[in-house]
Amino acid sequence: GAVLDAQALFASFTLQSFLTIGFGVSAAGDERLAEFAAAFNEASHAVSSRFDKPLWMLAPAWLRERYAPHERTLRRAVATIDAVAYAIIAERRRDAIDVLRRNDDALSRFLVVAHDGDDGDGDGD
């Protein structure tokens, strides 16, 4: 019998669910989303590393890079996540409003609301 890495499977499922619900995209075969997934994984590990050294933020700025290298990793990962997310948003903004109205993901819904000029009072105008 083959060994199943349940943690990797659940992480993959969580990321795919996030991409589908949030952006309406699938990570399968998209190099850019593979980069997003890797950066998301790095960011998750870097954030959890904060618990290993809870006093990292008390170190002087010049010492933080040596004391908490995970912070540099986190900054790079967040920059990658931002770049990919903003690229997806820019692409979706170019879609026709009728296409956006047919999509069920959160990004499409936000873009439709922004297009329709919802004033936030709940009455849809």
Order of alpha helices (4+ residues) and beta strands (2+ residues): alpha-alpha-alpha-alpha-alpha-alpha
